[in-house]
Amino acid sequence: MEQRPLRRTGADVSVIGLGTWQLGGDWGDVDDDAAADVLDAALDAGVTLLDTADVYGDGRSEERIRKALAPRSDRPFVATKAGRRADPFEAEQYTAENLRAWIDRSRRNLGVDTLDLVQLHCPPPAVYSDQRVYDTLDALVAEEAIAAYGVSVETVAEGMTALQHPGVQTVQVILNIFRRKPLEELLPAAAQAGVGVLARVPLASGLLTGKYDESTTFPADDHRTFNRHGEAFDVGETFAGVPFDVGVAAAREVAEIAGSDVPTSAFSLRWVIDQPGVTTVIPGARNVTQVRGNVAAATLAPLTDSQLSDLERVYDERIRAHVHDRW
């Protein structure tokens, strides 16, 4: 699989990574065996970046990664996140003491002395401007508790604020056919700063697989049920903030543009891979079939000019009014 430099981290990573939120929780049940199969299939297919977080299943995702990597000599780059354990979830909780405790917990969960990458996990907006937070992260780099740090953001404005701090080496942001705003300012600014970009929610929580219709339902413990209107966390993380019925209709048009010979999910991932400034895209997977479908996107040819134009039209006509000015 194509490898790209994760900019100033010095690591090379696969253009298709693996997001492991599903392996922790909030997407319905994934048992230990299924999680192990997903991780093995991704690694065997050439995935060299795993993205996780300390709150995915209260550490379950990190622990499952540790177990999957234990027998392997080919260790991938593992990016985790910290900050959502703050209780209450307020900027004042991002103290040096708390940051160290969260990061030490991830080191134990993943079974490493030095974490490859720690990303601030969509914290309250004030955190992105708090120099004390960056000073603590710089100290943790000096102590070799972490090798690098970055940010995971909800909005373009948060990403632009974070880029002002020279220690930030990566930005993770929602980017997909239905969430295009980062292309205008954030990705060019990250490229100019030498900052790597991890693109998350690339399939809009499954909308861009083209497999859903207006009658599709999800388990009660799936965020696509319990966070559809932002009841638990930022609604932009669920269906990329697009109302479900609007997204289903738009996804039908995306499937038509992709054509009958190319799976809609792979087509949608290829669109993300080809955006200037993107280092890697991190789709999740709940089973081996989904892993293989995601990885297949790396072998597709770039989209044609006609396809790109048609996708932009779908965005402008159906999606833009719902998401563009919000995130």
MIVO-406570 format. One line per 3 residues: number of its first residue (from 1); for each residue x, y, z of N, C-alpha, C, O, CB. Coordinates in steps of 0.1 Angstrom, whole numbers. Glycine has a CB too. Layout:
BEGIN
NUM	X:Y:Z:X:Y:Z:X:Y:Z:X:Y:Z:X:Y:Z; ...
END
This chain:
BEGIN
1	8:-12:0:0:0:0:9:13:0:20:13:6:-10:0:12; 4:23:-7:11:35:-7:13:41:7:4:40:16:4:46:-15; 26:45:10:29:51:23:32:66:21:38:70:11:42:44:29
4	28:74:30:30:88:29:37:93:42:34:88:53:17:96:27; 46:103:41:52:108:53:42:116:62:34:124:57:64:118:50; 42:112:75:33:119:84:41:132:89:42:135:100:29:110:96
7	45:139:79:52:152:80:62:152:91:71:143:90:41:163:82; 62:161:100:73:163:109:74:152:120:84:152:128:71:176:116; 65:142:120:67:131:130:78:122:125:84:115:134:54:123:131
10	82:123:112:92:114:107:88:100:103:96:92:98:103:113:117; 75:97:106:70:84:103:64:84:89:59:94:84:59:79:113; 64:72:82:57:70:70:45:60:73:47:51:80:66:63:59
13	33:64:68:21:56:72:13:54:59:14:61:49:13:64:82; 5:43:60:-3:39:49:-14:50:46:-19:56:55:-9:26:51; -18:51:33:-28:61:30:-42:57:35:-50:65:38:-29:62:15
16	-44:44:37:-56:38:44:-51:34:58:-43:24:59:-63:27:36; -56:40:69:-53:35:82:-66:28:87:-74:24:80:-50:47:92; -66:26:100:-77:19:106:-82:27:119:-74:29:128:-74:4:110
19	-94:33:118:-100:39:130:-105:28:139:-112:19:134:-110:49:127; -103:28:152:-107:17:161:-118:21:171:-119:15:182:-95:12:168; -125:32:169:-136:35:177:-146:23:178:-151:19:189:-144:47:172
22	-148:17:167:-158:5:167:-153:-6:176:-161:-14:181:-159:0:152; -140:-7:178:-134:-18:185:-135:-15:200:-131:-24:209:-120:-21:181; -139:-3:204:-141:0:218:-156:0:222:-160:-6:232:-135:13:221
25	-164:7:214:-178:7:217:-185:18:208:-179:24:199:-180:10:231; -198:20:211:-207:30:205:-210:27:191:-216:36:184:-200:43:206; -208:15:186:-211:11:172:-218:-3:173:-219:-10:163:-199:10:163
28	-224:-6:184:-229:-20:186:-218:-29:191:-207:-25:192:-235:-25:173; -222:-41:193:-212:-50:200:-202:-56:190:-206:-61:179:-220:-62:206; -189:-55:194:-178:-62:186:-171:-70:197:-164:-64:205:-169:-51:179
31	-171:-83:196:-165:-91:206:-150:-92:204:-144:-87:194:-171:-105:207; -143:-99:214:-128:-99:213:-123:-106:200:-114:-101:194:-123:-106:225; -129:-117:197:-125:-124:185:-127:-116:172:-118:-115:164:-132:-137:183
34	-138:-109:171:-140:-101:159:-131:-89:159:-126:-86:148:-155:-95:159; -128:-83:170:-118:-72:171:-104:-77:166:-98:-70:159:-118:-66:185; -100:-88:171:-87:-94:168:-86:-96:153:-76:-94:147:-84:-106:176
37	-97:-102:147:-97:-104:133:-96:-92:125:-89:-91:115:-110:-112:129; -103:-81:129:-102:-68:122:-88:-63:122:-83:-59:112:-112:-58:128; -82:-63:134:-68:-58:135:-59:-66:127:-50:-60:120:-64:-58:150
40	-60:-79:127:-51:-88:119:-53:-85:105:-43:-85:97:-53:-102:123; -65:-84:100:-68:-83:86:-62:-69:81:-56:-69:70:-83:-83:83; -63:-59:89:-58:-46:85:-43:-46:84:-37:-41:74:-63:-35:95
43	-37:-51:94:-22:-52:94:-17:-61:83:-7:-57:77:-17:-57:108; -23:-72:81:-19:-81:70:-21:-75:56:-14:-78:47:-26:-94:71; -30:-65:55:-33:-59:42:-24:-47:40:-25:-40:29:-47:-54:41
46	-15:-44:49:-5:-33:47:-9:-20:55:-2:-10:52:-4:-30:33; -19:-20:63:-22:-8:71:-11:-6:81:-8:-15:89:-36:-10:78; -6:6:82:5:9:91:2:20:101:11:25:108:18:12:84
49	-11:24:101:-15:34:111:-28:30:117:-38:27:110:-16:48:105; -28:29:131:-40:26:138:-43:38:147:-35:44:153:-38:14:147; -56:42:146:-60:54:154:-70:49:165:-80:42:162:-67:65:145
52	-67:53:177:-75:49:189:-77:61:198:-74:72:195:-69:37:196; -82:58:210:-84:68:220:-86:61:234:-91:50:234:-96:78:217; -83:69:244:-84:63:258:-98:61:262:-101:53:271:-77:71:268
55	-108:67:256:-122:66:259:-130:56:250:-141:54:253:-129:79:259; -123:51:240:-130:41:232:-132:28:240:-123:20:242:-123:38:219; -144:26:246:-147:15:254:-139:16:267:-136:6:273:-143:2:247
58	-137:28:272:-129:31:285:-116:24:284:-112:18:295:-138:26:297; -109:24:273:-96:18:272:-96:4:265:-85:-1:262:-90:16:285; -108:-1:262:-109:-14:255:-102:-14:242:-95:-24:238:-123:-19:254
61	-104:-4:234:-98:-3:221:-82:-4:222:-76:-11:215:-102:9:213; -77:4:231:-62:4:233:-57:-9:237:-47:-14:232:-58:15:243; -64:-16:246:-60:-29:251:-61:-39:240:-52:-48:240:-69:-33:263
64	-71:-39:232:-72:-48:221:-61:-46:211:-56:-56:205:-86:-47:214; -57:-34:209:-45:-32:200:-33:-38:206:-25:-44:199:-43:-17:197; -30:-36:219:-19:-41:226:-18:-56:224:-8:-62:220:-19:-38:241
67	-29:-63:226:-29:-78:224:-27:-82:210:-20:-92:207:-43:-83:229; -32:-74:200:-31:-78:186:-16:-76:182:-11:-84:174:-40:-70:178; -9:-66:188:4:-63:183:15:-72:191:26:-73:186:8:-49:186
70	11:-78:202:21:-85:210:29:-96:203:41:-97:204:13:-92:222; 22:-104:194:30:-114:187:37:-110:174:44:-117:168:21:-126:184; 35:-97:171:40:-92:158:53:-85:159:56:-79:169:30:-83:152
73	61:-86:149:74:-79:149:72:-66:141:80:-56:142:85:-87:143; 62:-65:132:60:-54:124:50:-44:130:38:-43:127:54:-58:110; 55:-36:140:46:-27:148:42:-15:139:51:-9:133:53:-23:160
76	29:-12:138:25:-1:131:26:12:139:30:11:151:10:-2:126; 23:23:133:23:36:141:9:37:147:-1:35:141:25:48:131; 9:39:160:-3:39:168:-6:53:173:2:59:181:-3:29:180
79	-17:59:169:-21:73:173:-32:71:183:-42:65:180:-25:82:161; -30:77:195:-41:77:204:-46:91:207:-40:100:202:-38:69:217; -55:92:216:-60:106:220:-62:107:235:-64:97:242:-74:109:212
82	-62:119:240:-64:121:254:-73:134:256:-72:143:248:-50:123:261; -80:133:267:-88:145:271:-102:143:273:-108:151:281:-86:156:261; -108:133:267:-123:132:269:-126:125:282:-138:123:285:-128:123:257
85	-116:121:289:-119:116:303:-121:127:313:-124:124:324:-107:107:307; -119:139:309:-121:150:318:-136:150:323:-145:149:316:-119:164:310; -137:151:336:-150:151:343:-150:161:354:-143:159:364:-153:137:348
88	-157:173:353:-166:176:341:-157:179:329:-145:182:330:-175:188:345; -164:179:317:-157:181:305:-155:197:303:-163:203:296:-164:175:293; -145:202:309:-143:216:309:-128:219:307:-120:211:310:-148:223:322
91	-125:231:301:-111:234:298:-103:234:311:-91:231:310:-111:248:291; -108:237:322:-101:238:334:-95:224:339:-86:223:347:-109:243:346; -101:214:333:-96:200:336:-84:196:329:-78:186:332:-107:190:333
94	-79:204:319:-67:201:311:-55:206:318:-47:214:313:-68:207:297; -53:201:330:-41:204:338:-30:195:335:-32:184:329:-45:204:354; -18:199:339:-6:190:337:-8:177:344:-4:166:339:7:197:342
97	-14:177:356:-16:165:364:-25:155:356:-22:144:355:-21:168:378; -36:161:351:-46:152:344:-40:147:331:-42:135:328:-59:160:342; -34:156:323:-28:152:311:-18:140:313:-18:130:305:-21:163:304
100	-10:142:323:0:131:326:-7:118:330:-3:107:325:10:135:337; -17:119:338:-24:107:342:-31:100:330:-30:88:329:-35:111:353; -38:108:321:-44:102:310:-34:95:301:-36:84:296:-52:113:302
103	-23:102:299:-13:96:290:-6:84:296:-3:74:289:-2:107:286; -3:84:308:3:73:315:-7:61:314:-3:49:312:6:76:330; -20:63:315:-30:52:314:-29:46:300:-30:34:298:-44:58:317
106	-28:55:289:-27:50:276:-14:42:274:-14:32:267:-28:61:266; -4:46:280:9:39:279:7:25:285:12:15:279:20:46:286; 0:24:296:-2:10:302:-12:2:293:-9:-10:290:-8:12:316
109	-22:8:288:-32:1:280:-25:-4:267:-28:-16:263:-43:10:276; -16:4:261:-10:-1:249:3:-8:251:9:-14:242:-7:12:240; 8:-9:264:20:-16:267:33:-11:261:41:-18:257:18:-30:262
112	34:3:261:46:9:256:51:20:266:44:25:274:43:16:242; 64:22:265:70:33:273:67:47:266:65:57:273:85:31:274; 68:47:253:66:59:245:55:58:235:55:49:227:79:63:238
115	45:66:237:34:67:227:38:73:214:45:84:214:21:74:233; 35:67:203:39:73:190:33:87:188:40:96:184:34:64:178; 20:89:191:13:101:189:2:102:198:-6:93:200:8:103:174
118	1:114:205:-11:117:214:-18:129:208:-11:139:205:-7:119:229; -31:128:206:-39:139:200:-48:144:211:-55:136:217:-46:135:188; -49:157:213:-59:163:221:-73:159:215:-75:162:203:-57:178:223
121	-82:153:223:-93:147:217:-105:156:217:-114:156:226:-97:134:225; -106:165:207:-117:174:206:-121:181:219:-132:179:224:-130:167:200; -111:188:225:-114:194:238:-123:206:237:-126:210:226:-101:197:245
124	-126:212:248:-133:225:247:-125:235:240:-113:235:241:-136:230:262; -131:244:232:-123:253:223:-112:261:230:-102:263:224:-133:263:217; -114:265:242:-104:273:249:-90:265:251:-80:272:252:-109:277:263
127	-91:252:251:-79:244:252:-69:246:241:-57:246:243:-82:229:254; -74:248:229:-65:250:217:-56:263:218:-46:264:211:-73:251:205; -60:272:227:-52:284:229:-45:284:242:-38:295:245:-62:296:228
130	-45:274:250:-39:274:263:-24:269:262:-22:257:260:-47:264:272; -15:278:263:-1:275:262:4:265:273:13:258:270:7:288:263; -3:265:284:1:256:295:-1:241:290:7:233:294:-7:258:308
133	-11:239:282:-14:226:277:-2:221:268:3:210:269:-27:225:270; 2:230:259:13:227:250:26:226:257:34:218:254:14:238:239; 28:234:268:40:233:276:41:219:282:52:213:283:41:244:287
136	30:214:287:29:200:293:33:190:283:40:181:285:16:197:300; 27:191:271:29:181:260:44:182:256:50:171:253:20:184:248; 50:194:255:64:195:252:72:188:262:82:181:259:68:210:250
139	69:190:275:76:183:285:75:168:284:85:161:286:71:187:299; 64:163:281:62:148:279:70:143:267:74:132:267:47:145:277; 71:151:257:80:147:246:95:146:250:102:137:247:79:157:234
142	99:157:258:113:157:263:115:145:272:127:140:272:115:170:270; 105:141:279:107:129:288:105:116:281:107:105:288:97:130:300; 102:116:268:100:104:260:88:96:265:87:84:262:112:96:261
145	78:102:271:65:96:274:57:95:261:49:86:259:58:103:285; 59:105:252:52:106:239:63:110:229:72:118:232:40:116:239; 62:105:217:71:109:206:66:122:199:75:129:194:73:98:197
148	53:124:199:48:135:191:34:138:196:28:129:202:48:133:176; 29:150:194:15:153:197:8:161:186:15:168:178:14:160:210; -5:160:186:-13:167:176:-27:170:182:-28:169:195:-15:159:163
151	-36:174:174:-49:177:178:-60:170:170:-57:168:158:-51:192:178; -71:167:176:-83:162:169:-93:173:171:-96:177:182:-88:148:173; -99:178:160:-107:190:161:-121:187:155:-123:178:147:-101:202:153
154	-131:195:160:-144:195:154:-145:206:143:-152:203:133:-155:198:165; -139:217:144:-141:228:135:-128:232:128:-117:230:134:-147:240:142; -129:238:117:-118:244:110:-111:255:118:-99:255:119:-122:250:96
157	-119:263:125:-114:274:133:-105:268:144:-94:273:147:-125:282:140; -109:257:151:-101:250:161:-87:246:155:-77:247:161:-108:239:167; -88:240:143:-76:235:137:-66:247:134:-54:245:135:-79:228:124
160	-72:258:129:-63:269:126:-57:275:138:-45:279:138:-71:280:119; -64:275:149:-58:279:162:-47:270:166:-36:275:170:-69:280:173; -49:257:165:-38:248:169:-26:249:161:-15:247:166:-44:233:169
163	-27:252:148:-16:253:139:-6:264:143:5:265:138:-20:255:125; -11:273:152:-2:284:156:8:280:166:18:287:169:-11:295:162; 7:268:171:16:262:181:26:253:174:22:243:169:8:255:193
166	39:256:175:49:249:167:50:234:171:56:227:162:62:256:168; 46:230:183:48:216:186:37:207:180:39:195:180:47:215:201; 27:213:175:16:205:169:21:198:156:25:206:147:3:213:167
169	21:185:155:26:178:144:15:172:135:18:168:123:36:168:148; 3:170:140:-8:164:132:-21:171:136:-23:176:147:-9:149:135; -30:171:126:-43:176:128:-53:165:123:-51:160:112:-46:189:121
172	-62:161:131:-72:151:127:-86:159:126:-90:166:135:-73:139:137; -92:157:115:-104:164:112:-114:156:104:-110:147:96:-101:178:104; -127:158:105:-137:151:97:-136:157:83:-137:169:80:-151:153:103
175	-134:148:73:-133:151:59:-139:140:51:-135:128:52:-118:154:55; -149:143:43:-155:134:34:-163:141:23:-163:153:23:-164:124:42; -169:134:14:-176:140:3:-187:149:8:-191:159:2:-182:129:-6
178	-192:147:21:-202:155:26:-197:166:36:-204:174:41:-212:146:34; -184:166:39:-178:176:48:-165:181:41:-154:176:43:-175:169:62; -167:192:33:-156:196:24:-149:209:29:-139:213:24:-161:199:11
181	-154:215:39:-149:228:43:-134:228:46:-127:238:43:-156:233:55; -128:218:53:-114:218:55:-105:220:43:-94:224:44:-110:205:62; -110:217:31:-102:218:19:-99:233:17:-89:236:10:-110:213:7
184	-107:242:21:-106:256:17:-94:263:24:-87:271:18:-118:264:21; -92:260:37:-82:268:45:-73:258:53:-61:260:54:-89:278:54; -80:249:60:-72:241:70:-61:232:64:-50:232:68:-81:232:78
187	-65:225:53:-55:216:47:-44:223:41:-32:219:42:-62:207:37; -46:234:34:-35:242:28:-26:247:40:-14:248:38:-40:253:20; -32:252:51:-24:257:62:-16:247:68:-4:249:72:-33:264:72
190	-21:235:70:-14:223:76:-2:220:67:9:217:72:-23:211:78; -4:219:54:6:216:45:18:226:46:29:222:46:1:215:30; 14:239:46:24:249:47:32:248:60:44:251:60:18:263:46
193	26:244:71:32:242:84:40:229:85:46:227:96:22:244:95; 39:220:76:45:207:77:38:198:87:44:190:93:59:209:81; 25:200:88:17:192:97:9:181:90:3:184:80:7:201:105
196	9:169:95:2:158:89:-13:159:91:-17:165:101:7:145:94; -21:153:82:-35:154:83:-41:140:84:-38:132:74:-41:162:72; -48:137:94:-56:124:95:-71:127:93:-76:135:100:-54:117:109
199	-76:121:83:-90:124:79:-99:113:85:-98:101:82:-92:124:63; -108:118:94:-117:108:101:-132:109:96:-135:119:88:-117:110:116; -140:100:100:-154:99:95:-155:100:80:-163:107:75:-163:110:102
202	-146:93:73:-146:94:58:-158:89:51:-161:93:40:-134:88:53; -166:80:58:-178:75:52:-190:80:58:-201:74:56:-177:60:52; -189:91:65:-201:97:72:-209:87:80:-221:86:78:-209:104:61
205	-202:80:88:-208:70:97:-216:59:89:-226:54:94:-217:77:107; -211:56:77:-217:46:69:-226:51:58:-230:43:49:-224:37:78; -230:64:59:-239:69:48:-233:67:34:-239:63:25:-242:84:50
208	-219:69:34:-213:68:21:-209:54:17:-201:52:7:-201:77:21; -214:44:24:-213:31:18:-224:28:8:-223:19:0:-214:20:30; -234:37:8:-246:35:-1:-255:24:3:-263:19:-5:-241:33:-14
211	-253:18:15:-261:6:19:-273:10:28:-281:1:31:-252:-3:27; -275:22:31:-287:26:40:-298:31:32:-296:37:21:-282:36:50; -310:29:37:-322:37:32:-329:43:43:-325:42:55:-331:27:24
214	-340:50:40:-347:57:51:-353:49:62:-356:54:73:-359:65:44; -354:36:60:-359:27:70:-348:20:79:-351:13:88:-368:16:64; -335:23:76:-325:16:83:-324:20:97:-326:32:100:-311:19:76
217	-323:11:106:-322:14:121:-309:8:126:-303:-1:119:-334:8:129; -305:12:138:-292:8:144:-295:4:158:-305:9:164:-282:19:143; -286:-4:164:-288:-8:178:-289:4:188:-284:15:185:-277:-18:183
220	-294:2:199:-296:12:209:-282:17:214:-281:29:218:-304:7:221; -272:8:214:-259:12:219:-250:17:208:-238:18:210:-252:1:226; -255:21:197:-248:26:185:-251:41:185:-262:46:186:-253:19:172
223	-240:49:184:-241:64:184:-250:69:173:-255:80:173:-228:70:183; -252:61:162:-261:65:151:-275:64:155:-284:69:148:-259:56:139; -278:59:167:-291:59:174:-291:70:185:-300:79:185:-295:46:180
226	-282:69:194:-283:78:206:-276:91:205:-278:100:214:-276:71:217; -269:94:193:-263:107:192:-268:114:179:-261:123:174:-248:107:192; -279:109:173:-283:114:160:-285:129:160:-284:136:150:-295:107:155
229	-289:135:171:-292:149:172:-282:156:182:-285:167:187:-306:152:176; -271:150:185:-261:155:193:-264:154:208:-260:162:216:-259:170:190; -271:143:212:-275:141:226:-263:138:235:-263:142:247:-285:130:227
232	-253:132:229:-242:127:238:-229:134:235:-221:136:244:-239:112:235; -226:139:223:-214:146:219:-217:153:206:-228:153:201:-202:137:218; -207:160:200:-209:168:188:-217:160:178:-212:149:173:-196:174:183
235	-228:165:173:-236:158:163:-228:156:150:-231:148:142:-249:166:160; -217:164:148:-209:163:136:-202:150:135:-198:146:124:-200:174:135; -201:143:146:-194:130:146:-203:119:141:-199:108:138:-189:127:160
238	-216:121:140:-226:111:136:-232:115:123:-239:126:122:-237:110:147; -230:107:113:-234:110:99:-228:123:94:-234:130:86:-249:111:98; -216:127:100:-210:139:96:-218:152:98:-216:162:92:-205:139:82
241	-229:151:107:-238:162:109:-249:163:99:-256:173:100:-230:174:110; -249:155:89:-259:155:79:-272:148:84:-271:137:89:-254:149:66; -284:155:83:-296:148:87:-297:135:79:-294:134:67:-309:156:84
244	-302:124:86:-301:111:80:-308:109:67:-302:104:57:-307:101:90; -320:115:66:-328:113:53:-321:121:42:-321:116:31:-342:118:55; -315:132:45:-308:140:35:-296:132:30:-293:132:18:-304:154:41
247	-288:127:40:-277:119:36:-279:107:28:-272:104:19:-269:115:49; -290:100:31:-294:88:24:-297:91:9:-292:85:0:-306:81:30; -304:102:7:-307:106:-7:-295:111:-14:-293:107:-26:-318:118:-6
250	-286:118:-7:-274:123:-14:-265:111:-17:-258:111:-27:-266:133:-5; -264:101:-8:-256:90:-10:-260:82:-22:-252:76:-29:-256:81:2; -273:82:-25:-278:75:-37:-271:81:-50:-268:75:-59:-293:75:-38
253	-271:94:-49:-265:101:-61:-250:99:-62:-244:97:-72:-267:117:-60; -243:98:-50:-229:94:-50:-227:81:-56:-217:79:-64:-223:95:-36; -235:71:-53:-234:58:-58:-236:58:-73:-229:50:-80:-245:48:-52
256	-245:66:-78:-247:67:-93:-234:72:-99:-230:68:-110:-259:75:-96; -228:82:-93:-216:88:-98:-205:78:-98:-197:78:-108:-212:101:-90; -204:70:-88:-193:60:-87:-194:50:-98:-184:45:-103:-193:54:-73
259	-207:46:-101:-209:36:-111:-211:22:-105:-207:20:-94:-198:36:-122; -216:13:-113:-219:0:-108:-207:-9:-105:-208:-19:-98:-228:-7:-117; -195:-5:-111:-184:-14:-110:-175:-10:-98:-165:-18:-95:-175:-13:-123
262	-178:1:-91:-169:5:-80:-178:6:-68:-188:13:-68:-162:18:-83; -174:0:-57:-182:1:-44:-182:16:-40:-172:23:-40:-176:-8:-33; -194:20:-35:-195:34:-31:-185:38:-20:-180:49:-20:-209:37:-27
265	-183:28:-11:-174:31:1:-160:33:-4:-153:43:0:-174:20:11; -155:25:-13:-141:26:-18:-140:39:-26:-130:46:-25:-137:14:-27; -150:42:-34:-150:54:-42:-149:66:-33:-142:76:-36:-163:55:-51
268	-157:66:-22:-157:77:-13:-143:79:-6:-139:90:-3:-168:76:-3; -137:68:-2:-124:68:4:-113:73:-5:-104:81:-2:-120:54:10; -115:69:-18:-105:74:-28:-106:89:-29:-95:96:-31:-108:67:-42
271	-118:95:-29:-119:109:-29:-111:116:-18:-104:126:-20:-134:113:-28; -112:110:-6:-104:116:5:-89:115:3:-82:124:5:-109:109:19; -85:103:-1:-71:100:-3:-65:111:-12:-53:115:-10:-68:86:-8
274	-72:115:-22:-67:123:-33:-67:138:-30:-63:146:-38:-74:121:-45; -73:142:-18:-73:156:-15:-59:161:-11:-53:155:-2:-84:159:-3; -55:172:-16:-41:177:-13:-40:180:2:-48:186:8:-38:190:-21
277	-29:175:7:-26:177:22:-30:165:30:-25:164:42:-33:189:26; -38:156:26:-42:144:34:-31:134:35:-25:130:24:-55:138:28; -27:130:47:-17:120:48:-23:106:48:-19:97:40:-9:122:62
280	-33:104:56:-40:91:57:-55:93:61:-58:103:67:-33:82:67; -63:84:57:-77:84:60:-79:72:69:-74:61:67:-86:83:47; -88:74:79:-89:63:90:-103:58:91:-110:61:101:-84:69:103
283	-108:51:81:-121:45:83:-121:34:93:-111:28:96:-126:39:69; -132:32:100:-134:21:109:-138:9:102:-142:9:91:-143:25:121; -139:-2:110:-144:-15:105:-148:-24:116:-141:-24:126:-133:-22:96
286	-159:-31:114:-164:-40:125:-162:-54:121:-164:-63:129:-179:-37:127; -157:-57:109:-155:-71:104:-145:-70:93:-141:-60:88:-168:-77:100; -140:-82:90:-129:-84:80:-134:-79:66:-126:-73:59:-124:-98:79
289	-146:-82:63:-151:-77:50:-150:-62:48:-146:-57:37:-165:-82:48; -153:-55:59:-152:-40:58:-138:-36:57:-135:-26:50:-159:-34:70; -129:-43:64:-115:-39:63:-110:-41:48:-104:-32:43:-106:-49:72
292	-113:-52:42:-109:-54:28:-115:-44:19:-108:-40:9:-112:-68:24; -127:-40:21:-134:-30:13:-127:-17:14:-125:-10:4:-148:-29:16; -123:-13:26:-116:-1:28:-103:-1:21:-99:9:14:-115:2:43
295	-95:-11:23:-82:-12:18:-82:-11:3:-72:-6:-4:-75:-25:23; -92:-17:-3:-93:-17:-18:-93:-3:-24:-89:-1:-35:-106:-24:-22; -97:7:-16:-97:21:-21:-83:26:-25:-82:34:-34:-102:31:-11
298	-73:20:-19:-59:24:-22:-55:20:-36:-45:26:-41:-50:18:-12; -62:11:-42:-58:6:-55:-66:12:-66:-64:10:-78:-59:-9:-56; -76:20:-63:-85:26:-73:-78:38:-80:-69:44:-74:-98:31:-67
301	-81:40:-92:-76:52:-99:-83:64:-94:-94:64:-88:-79:51:-114; -76:76:-94:-82:88:-90:-95:91:-97:-97:86:-109:-72:100:-92; -104:98:-91:-117:101:-97:-115:110:-109:-105:118:-110:-126:108:-87
304	-124:110:-118:-123:118:-130:-128:132:-127:-134:134:-117:-131:112:-142; -124:141:-136:-129:155:-135:-144:156:-135:-150:163:-127:-123:164:-146; -150:148:-143:-165:147:-144:-171:143:-131:-181:148:-126:-170:139:-155
307	-165:132:-125:-170:127:-112:-168:137:-101:-177:139:-93:-163:114:-108; -157:144:-101:-154:154:-91:-164:166:-92:-169:171:-82:-140:159:-92; -167:169:-104:-177:180:-106:-191:176:-102:-198:184:-96:-177:184:-121
310	-195:164:-105:-208:159:-101:-209:158:-85:-219:161:-80:-211:145:-107; -198:154:-79:-198:153:-64:-200:167:-58:-206:169:-48:-186:146:-59; -193:177:-64:-194:190:-59:-208:196:-60:-213:203:-52:-184:200:-66
313	-215:192:-71:-229:196:-73:-238:190:-62:-246:197:-57:-233:192:-87; -236:177:-60:-244:171:-49:-242:178:-36:-251:180:-28:-240:156:-48; -229:181:-33:-227:188:-20:-234:202:-20:-240:205:-10:-211:190:-18
316	-232:209:-31:-238:223:-31:-253:222:-30:-260:230:-23:-234:230:-43; -259:213:-37:-274:212:-38:-280:206:-26:-291:210:-22:-278:205:-50; -274:196:-20:-280:188:-9:-274:190:5:-281:189:15:-280:174:-13
319	-261:192:6:-254:191:18:-250:204:24:-251:206:36:-242:182:17; -245:213:16:-238:225:21:-246:233:31:-240:237:42:-235:234:9; -258:234:29:-267:243:39:-267:236:52:-269:244:62:-281:244:33
322	-265:223:54:-266:217:66:-253:217:74:-254:216:87:-271:202:64; -242:218:68:-229:216:75:-218:226:73:-210:228:82:-223:203:71; -219:233:62:-207:241:58:-203:252:68:-192:254:71:-208:247:45
325	-213:259:73:-211:271:81:-210:267:96:-207:275:105:-222:281:80; -213:254:99:-213:250:113:-200:245:118:-196:247:130:-224:239:115; -192:238:109:-179:232:113:-168:238:106:-156:234:108:-180:217:112
END
